[in-house]
Amino acid sequence: MHAKNTTESGNGGRNILNGLHVIDSDTHLSEPHDLWTRNASSALRDRVPQVKQIDGVNHWIVDGDVDMGPATPVSVVRRDGKKSDGLEFFGWKLEDVHEASYDMKARVRLMDELGIHAQIIYPNAAGFGNQNFLKVKDEKLRLACAQIYNDSVAELQEQSDNRLFPMALVPWWHIDSCAKEIERAHALGLRGVVMCSDPDSGGLPDLGDPAWDPFWDVCGELEMPVNFHIGASQTSFNMFGTASWNSMDMSERLALGSATLFFDNARVLGNLLYSGILERFPKVKVVSVESGIGWIPFLLETLDYEAQETGSYKNGKLKMLPSEYFRRQVYGCFWFETNAPQKLIQDVGVNNVLFETDFPHPTCLYPNNRNHLQKAMGHLDENICRRVLQDNAAELYRIPLPG
């Protein structure tokens, strides 16, 4: 569908969304409580993730007694469509939130209302890097949990008529299984993978180690982008942790924790760009998800400068500057920012920027994505808007565009 918008401001009053099929590159699924059980074999149905009450609170439970955490929808949009602006959503159940959070037919209807053609979808219950399954001791069950999720979301993708594109979970705790599951997910029609940013937190080599070469190779050859969502490991997920001072209240701690969480992806990208991975695997595409873009020009300038100052080029891993690898193979996503889209699109790279709304999470743009985009990008050239809001994501995730 073409985006429709009644707001016209900037660039001589031109509506920048006219004629575009806007692609939202980061949204989340509030997993239905039967997402795993409905597709599990009879032998696994009692062991896969399911919702049980602990002291009156819904929790995701695996293998009978392994607690993966509260089964909250992590949606700030009430059932009536109004958005929460406080902490009340932490106590909501699935029946309290907008059905588009968990029902994909309702999601498509809402997308039509908001002028969005397609969405990339990330998980909640498994963790943003599929790190929560590490709590399961049985590796075969862990793998089954990831595979059943991929089977279930592949069904959702097919039912959406190429409007919804969930990213596949990767069994990162077993390197040999990763390539096989990526091949299987690709055959299912899924268009990219969710990756743990710090597998060394689970006792494996870090992602720059040659042991991971089969993973990078298959992702490049099958054109499956590797998506590093913020908070994508036990190391990096720190919403209420050490970021804030103890004197702050819970709302302040959530605000500061959310803000600093974005910047951990600078650490992830820095390691990636120095590691030589992108030199060895030039077909690999990487996305820094839900982390904004305003910090990226400074990071790239810093990495280029320090690489030369410290003599790290002498080790032979890199044949180009880190910023050149970024422009060739890496993407960043923006949503609530205005300064960066207004002033830094060229510095990040017109071909390296994606748009997201983060629906239905805290900080999501809902319901004002149209007005925000007009404010943030209304002065930009039509070709730039088309690349950032449509073409970059369509090419990266192989999303067909109508007509």
Buried (B, 14 or more C-beta within 10 A) or exposed (E): BBBEBEBBBBBEEBBBBEEBBBBBBBBBBBBBBEBBBEBBEEEBEEBBBBBBEEEEEBBBBBBEEBEBEBBBBBBBBBBEEEBBEEEEBBEBEBEBBBBBBBBBEEBBEBBEEBBBBBBBBBBBBBBBBBBBBBBBEEEEBBBBBBBBBBBBBBBBBEEBEBBBBBBBBBBBBBBEBBBBBBBBBBEBEBBBBBBBBBBBBBEBEBBBBEBBBBBBBBBBBBBBBBBBBBBBBBBBBBBEEEBBEEEBEEEEBBBBBBEBBBBBBBBBBBBBBBBBBBBBBEEBBBBBBBBBBBBBBEBBEBBBEEBEEEEBEEEEBBEBBBBBBBBBBBBBBBBBBBEBBBEBBEBBBBBBBBBBBBBBBBBBBBBBBBBBBBBBBBBBEEEBBBBBBBBBBBEBBBBEEEE
